[in-house]
Amino acid sequence: MILVLLLGTGQYTFAQHENHKPAQQQQTEIYICPMHPEVQSNKPGKCPKCGMTLVKQKAKAPAKQQQASPKKAKAKPAAPAKKPVQQKHAKPAQKKTQPAHQHAQPTQEKPATPVQNPEEKDKPIHKAGHKPESPGQTYKPRTVRYDLYVRDTLVNFTGKTRRAVAINGSIPAPSLTFTQGDTAEIYVHNEMDVETSIHWHGVFLPNRFDGVPWLTQKPIAPHSTYLYKFPIIQNGTYWYHSHSAFQEQSGMYGALIFNKVNEPDLPAIPIVLSDWTDMNPKEVYRSLRSANDWFAIEKGATQGYAEAIRKGHFGTKLKNEWKRMAAMDVSDVAYEKFLTNGQDVAEQTHFTAGDVVKLRVVNGGASTYFWLTYSGSKITVVGNDGNDVEPVEVDRLMIAPAETYDLLVTIPENMQYEFLATAEDRTNSTSLWLGRGMKMKAQRLGKLNYFEGMKMMNDMMKMNGDMEPMDMVMSNQQMDMNSVMYPEASGQDHSMHEGETAKPASEKPMEMKQKVDTTAHQGHNMDGHDMQNMGTSGSNGEMVTLNYGMLRATEKTTLKPGPEKVLRFELTGNMNRYVWTLDNKTVSESDKILIKKGENVKVIMFNNSMMRHPMHLHGHDFRVLNKHGEYAPMKNVVDILPMETDTLEFAASESGDWFFHCHILYHMMAGMGRVFAYQNSPPNPELPDPQLAWKRLNMEEKMFLPSVMVGLESNGSDGEFILANSRYQISTEWRIGFKKEYGIESETYFGRYFGKMQWLFPFIGFDYHYNSVEDEAEENMFGQLSNQDNRKVAVAGVQYTLPMLIVSEMRVDTKGKLRFQLRREDVPLTNRLRLNLMGNTDKEYMAGLRYVVTKYVSLSTHYDSDMKYGAGLTFVY
C-alpha cells in the first residue's frame, strides 16, 4: 500500500513538473531577424548577417522550436527604429554634433504590389554561360528569398535634411548573404513614384536579370514589384546598386556576400564605402556639364594666379593655360561626407589582441576613389572583385569606384585601431575602428601639391590636348602619375617608383608579416621627373602600395583555345565641357560591338586623359594581363591610370547585350561606355521593341542641360543662357542698358562642337541691336558701316579656343559685315576672384571682375564700352 501511494504521488508530481516547464518556455521572449528568421537570440541586438535590428517574438513550443530552419529567408520590413540600420556589427560612433540618418524609416507593411514578371517564379533557373564552381558535396542548396522595399526617404548626414533613396529603410541597403549553390529570389518592391532598377554587380546571371534599364529589362515601374531570380555560382564579395538615373548617388547600394560552402571560420565584416552630397545629384551633373568651378572652390583646388605666384609656380600656371588646360584636379565633385556603412565613423569593439579580421570592402561611391590604410598592422590582400588572389602584404591600397577587396588585418594589442578610408583628393575621410581601448589613429594623408601635378602635366601634354609619346608603356598601376602630388613621397622629391615588387604574404595569412619589402626595379626618366621612388612599392623602408602587377590568381586563369577578337579603345575626355568618351564617341554615337559565343575577346585600352577610369564589364570576369601569365588575376573592374595601357581578355560565353562602361557615375552618364552584343542571341522578351529600347537607353546621355548667368548691375543687365548636350549648343547672350543711350543687344547662336578636345565650334544665329541715340559711330575696324539703330541680321561663323583658353570668333552677317572677337572669361586671379575680358572689331570691349560668394551668387563689377561702369550682383545657375 505504501509503495503504491509513493509511486502515485511521484507520477503526479512529475506530471506537474512537466506541465510547468512548457508554461515557462511559452513566456520566454526571443528576438529574430526580419531578413534572416533563422537568426535568433534571447536578448536584443542586431543580425550578424545583415545588421538589421532583431525583432521581439515570443517563443513557440519546444517541438516547433526544434524544427528545421525554413527554406526561404524571407525579408520583411523592420519596425521603425530610432537608430539607423548598420551593416554587420557596425556600431556608429557618432559625435553629438553629427546627426545620424535616423530619418531613413523602414518601409511599413503595404498591400502587395503587382509583379511585372510573375512567370519567372516557376521557371527553372538558368545558369548562364559560365561554368559554375563546385560548391562541394556537403551543402544542400536552398532557395533564399529577399524582399527589398525601395522608397524615397529623408536623411541627415551633415546637419541638413535631404532627400535620399533607401532600401528597407537603410543606407546602405542591407547586405544580402548567400552560399554558393543557392538560388536567389529577390523581390524588388518599388514604392517610389519614379522608375528604378537593380544591377547585381559582378554576378554571373541570365542577361535579362542584369538590371540595366532599356538594355536588359524594362525599368521597374512605380508602385510595382519585379522578381530577380538567378543561381549563385560564385563566391566572394560583390555588391548591388541602382542603374537608374542618379539613384546610386542618393543611397541605393548595398553589399552582396556569396559565402563558400566551407567558408573559413574567420570574423568577416562587410564594409560599404560611399560618398554623400547634399546637392541633388542631377544638379551635380548639370554643374559639371556647365563648367561651373564651384566644386574646385570648395576644395581649394582652383590654382589661381595669386596662389601660383605665392608658391613660385607662376610660370607653371602660365604654361598650363597656354596649353589650354584647366586647373589640375584628381576628382570631380566636392562631397560633404564620406561614409562607412552609412556613418562617417563606425566601430567594431568586440575584437581583442591577436584576432585576425576579414574586411569585405566595397567601394559604393559614385565617383570617389579611397586610399585604404590601417593603424594596427600591414594589410593582407586576399581577394579582389570576388576572386581569390595569392595573399600579398601592403601598407596601403587605393580602391576605385565599384571595386571590392577582401582584406585581412590583425588586432595587435588590446587597443582600438583605425581602418581609414581617405578620399583621393584628400578633402575628408571615414573610419572603422576595430577593437577597444586606447585609440590608435592611422596617419593622415597630406594635402595634394597640385602645382607639382600641373608641372608634370605641362611636360606631357601637346598643344592640341593629346599626350606626348613616351619611350615606355605603363600598365597595371605600376606608375601612378598623380604621385608627384603626394606630400608623403620620400624626401619630397616627387618621384615615382616602378612597381610589381611587393612580396607575397605567407601561405598562412593568419600570420601577418611586419617587414617591408626591399626589392625595387630601376625606374625610368621622363622629362626631368625621376620615375624612381614613386611610392608604389617598398624599398629601404618605403611605403608599399598595391598595384595590379602584384595580384596573382590562386588558380590558372588562361582561356580555352578559340578564335580571338581584338578590340582597341582610347579613353578620351574633355574637362572643359565634361564629355567622356571611348575613341571620342559616346554610347549613342557608336554601334554595339558584335561578339560571338565561343570567342576570346581581348580589349586593349589606352587612357589618353588625365583622369583615372574604372572600366566595368557586366556579367563577365576578365583577365587583367600582367607578369603572372597563366595566373593573371580575374576582375570585373579595371582601374586605368592616366597615360596607361592595360590589356584584358574574357571568354564570350553568354548571350544578349552587356554594358561596358566607366563606373564613375557622372562619366557614365556623359556617355563613356560601349555595349557588347552577342550575335544570334534570342530576342529579349523584356524588350519587344529593340530600337525603341536603344533610344530610351541613350536619352539621358543626349539630354540638353541648361546653364545661365545673369548680371544685375547699376548700369544694366548682361548675361547668357545656354542649352547644351555633349556636342550641340544653343545660346543667347544679351546686354540691356538701364539708360536710353545704352541700348539693347542680343546674339543667339546654334552650333556643334567638333574634335576630341572640342576647340572648334561652327555656328549660325541671329543678331539684334537697338540704340536710339543718333550720330553713333557705325564704322568698325575693317571700315565697314554697321546699323546700330535697329540691326536685325542672321549670322554665321566659327569659334575656336586659342592658347590661354581665349575663345576667338570670326563671323559674317547677312549684310556682309565681318566681326572678329577675342574673349576670355573666369581667369582665376584667386580662389574666388575671376577676371573677364572681351574685345572685338566693332570697337566693343569689356573688362570685369566677379567675386564668387556662393555657388549661385557673385559680387560683380565691369566696364562696358556701351554701358560704361556698373556694379552689383551676378547670379549663376
Number of C-alpha atoms within 10 A of each C-alpha: 5 7 8 9 9 11 11 12 12 12 11 12 12 12 11 11 11 11 11 11 10 14 11 9 14 13 11 13 15 17 22 24 27 21 28 25 19 15 17 18 17 13 13 15 17 24 25 18 22 24 23 29 24 25 20 16 13 13 16 16 12 11 7 9 10 9 8 8 11 13 12 17 21 18 20 20 20 21 16 16 15 12 14 26 30 26 31 21 22 26 21 23 17 14 10 7 8 14 17 23 23 18 23 28 26 23 23 14 11 8 6 10 14 13 18 16 12 12 9 15 12 7 9 9 15 12 15 18 18 17 11 15 12 12 21 12 7 8 14 11 17 17 18 22 21 21 20 24 24 26 25 21 20 16 25 18 23 18 13 10 14 18 17 22 26 28 28 27 30 30 28 31 29 26 25 22 18 24 25 26 25 20 20 23 21 19 19 22 26 24 20 17 11 14 17 26 25 23 21 23 26 28 25 25 25 21 22 20 21 27 26 25 23 20 25 22 19 20 21 23 20 17 18 17 24 24 22 23 24 23 22 24 22 26 23 22 28 28 27 23 23 24 21 19 16 19 20 23 25 24 29 27 30 30 30 25 22 23 19 18 19 12 10 9 6 12 12 19 19 26 28 26 28 31 27 21 18 20 13 15 19 14 12 19 20 19 21 21 23 20 13 19 18 21 19 20 18 18 16 13 21 23 23 20 20 16 18 18 13 9 10 12 19 17 12 21 24 14 18 24 18 16 18 22 22 16 18 21 20 18 17 21 23 20 19 15 19 27 25 30 32 29 30 25 22 26 23 19 17 10 19 18 14 13 18 20 18 19 19 24 26 29 26 32 26 24 24 29 29 25 20 21 25 24 22 20 19 22 27 27 27 24 28 27 25 27 22 22 21 21 25 24 29 29 22 20 19 19 25 27 27 31 30 29 24 25 20 25 24 25 21 18 16 16 19 26 29 23 24 24 27 22 23 20 23 19 19 17 23 23 27 25 25 29 23 19 13 10 14 16 16 17 11 14 19 13 13 22 17 19 25 19 21 25 19 20 19 21 16 17 19 14 14 13 19 14 19 14 11 11 9 9 12 19 24 25 24 25 27 24 21 26 22 28 21 22 16 18 19 15 9 11 16 25 24 27 25 22 31 25 23 25 19 19 21 15 10 8 19 17 14 19 17 13 10 20 20 15 14 19 14 10 17 14 13 14 10 8 16 17 21 21 26 29 27 31 32 25 19 10 11 18 21 24 25 27 22 20 21 29 29 27 22 16 13 14 17 15 14 10 10 11 10 15 14 10 13 13 16 17 27 22 27 19 18 18 19 21 28 26 27 24 17 19 22 23 24 18 13 14 13 16 14 12 18 21 16 15 18 21 20 18 17 14 20 23 22 22 22 21 20 21 24 22 23 26 24 25 25 22 24 24 24 27 20 21 15 15 15 16 21 26 32 28 23 26 28 27 23 23 26 23 24 23 20 21 19 20 22 22 24 19 16 22 21 18 25 23 20 20 25 31 26 23 21 26 23 21 24 25 24 30 26 24 19 21 19 20 14 12 13 9 11 16 11 17 18 11 12 14 11 11 17 14 13 14 17 19 12 14 20 21 13 18 17 18 18 16 16 18 23 19 20 16 22 21 20 20 18 18 16 20 17 21 23 24 16 16 19 19 18 18 18 17 21 20 20 15 11 11 15 21 21 25 19 18 18 20 20 19 21 18 20 13 11 19 20 19 19 19 20 18 20 18 18 17 17 17 18 18 18 14 12 9 8 13 12 14 15 17 13 12 11 13 15 17 16 22 18 14 15 17 18 17 21 17 19 16 20 18 19 18 16 17 22 19 18 18 18 16 18 17 18 12 14 13 17 19 19 17 19 19 17 18 16 16 18 19 18 17 21 21 19 19 18 16 18 18 17 18 16 21 15 13 17 18 17 19 21 23 19 20 11 14 16 13 18 21 19 22 22 20 17 19 13 18 23 14 17 18 19 17 18 22 18 18 16
